[in-house]
Amino acid sequence: MGRRFFSFLIAIVYFSALHAAAVDTVTIYSEAMRLFLGFRHANEFGACGSMSGGVDLQSSRNRFDVIKRIGDTIQYADNWNKYSVINVVENYPKDSLAIIFDCGTEDFFYDNNHALHEKMVKLKIQHDYIERPGKHDWNYWANAVKYQLLFFKNYFDKNN
């Protein structure tokens, strides 16, 4: 399967996320997981994106039961680094993905998303980053998803 198909799957997941019943650990980190998978498998994906993603697991040590999923920070310290998007970008093949991510300025993940943006600028990784007023809630995501879907539509139109 080609890059176009896998990118399409990501766009479908965004649409599905609007209909999720509850915000829990899985939905919170599924946004960051889209970036993580895009970076880790850049040869398979053409585009990736995230809305309000938990891009640095270190910031959520004691939240969302992350420890239950990847292990404690001492015995499994390597997991905390290798599964954080903010670290994965360092080994990313430049210019191989169309990337978009955004975060509300009142979101508890804002500082991490802004730091990821700054790091990507420093590493000269092309990306679209949007920050606007908003919290980590459905009001923010209902607006943000429109821009995400437009980004993917434009990607598909350009790579058709």
N, C-alpha and C positions, 0 to 999 in steps of 0.2 A: 504494500500500500504506500502511496506517495505522501509527500509533505502536505499537500492540499487536503487530503482526507483527514489526516490527524488534526490539522488546524480546524477543520470543520467540526470535529468532535469537541474541541475546546469551546467553540462558539455555542454548540448545543448545550454543553454543561453550564455555560453562563445563563442561558435561557432557563434551564432547569433550576438553577440556584434561586431564581426569583420565586419559585413555588415551593421552596423548602419549608418544612413545618416549623422548625425551631433552629435557633443558633446555638450550636454546641461545639465541642472541640473539633469534630469532623468538619463542620461547615466553616468554622473560623480558619482552620489550617488548610482546607481544600483550596482556598484562594491562593495561598502561598505555594501549595503543592503544584498548581498549574505552572507557575514560574519555575519551580524546582524541576519538574519533569521536562519542561521546555529546554532549560539550560542543560540538564544532564543528558538529554537525548535530542540535541539540536539537529542531528542528522535525520531524524524522523519527523520533526515538527517544523512548520514554516512560520508559525506565529504563536505567541503565548501572551497571557495577561493575567492580571489580578486586581481585585477591588478590596481594599482594606485588609490585605493579607498579613499574616504573622510571619514576616520574612526573616526574623531573627529569633530562633527558639530560646536563646538565652534570656530574652526579656520576659518569657512566660514560664520560667522554671516552676513557679508555685501556682500556676493557673491552668485551667482547662485539662487537668489530668495528663499533661504532656509526659510526665515521668512514667506513667503507666504504659505509654506507647513506645517510648524510645529508651527507657532505662534511666536510672539515677545519674546525676551529673558527675559522680566520682567513678563508678565502675564502668559507665558507658560514656565517658566524657567525649570520646571521638564522635559519637552519634550527634551530640549537640552541635558540633561544628560542621560535620559533613552533610547534615540534613537541613542546614539553615541556608536559605537563598542568598543571604548577604555574603556567605563564604563561597558558595558554588560559582558565583559570577567570576571569581578570580581565574577559573579554568575554562571559561566559556570561549568557544571559537568565535571571534569577533565577526559581526555582520552576517551571521548565519540565520538569525531570527528577526521577525518583526515583533517588537515587544511593547506592550502597554501595561501600565499599572497606575493606580491612583489611590488616594487616601484622603479622608476628611481631616481638616486641621484640628478638630476636637476629638478625633479617634484615639483610643489608647495605643494603637499601632502607628500613629503618625510619625513619631520620631524615628522609628525603624525604617519606615518606607522612605522618609526624606533622606535618611542616611544611605539607604540603598541607591536612591537616585544620585546622590553626591558621589558615591563610590563608582557608579557606572559612568558618570561624567568623567571622573578622574581616569578610569580605565578606557575611556573613549568607546564605550559600548553604546551604539545608537539605540534610542528608546523614546517612547512617549511617556511622560510622567505628568499627572494632573493632581493638583491638590486644590481643594476648595472647601469652604465652610461645610462642616457636617460631622456627625458622630458615627460610631460603629453601629448603624441601625438601618432599618429598611427604608427610611426616608432618604438617606444618602444613597443607598444601593439602587433604589428605583430610578434615580436620576443618573447615577454613574453607569449603569448597564447600557443606557442608550449610547453613550460615547464608546463603550467597549464594543458593542455590536457594530457601530459605524466603522470603527477601526478594522474589525474583522471583515466586514463587507468590502471596504476599500482594499484590504489585502487580497481577498478572493478576486475582486474585479481586476486588480493589477496582475495577478498571477494566474488568470484563467486560461 
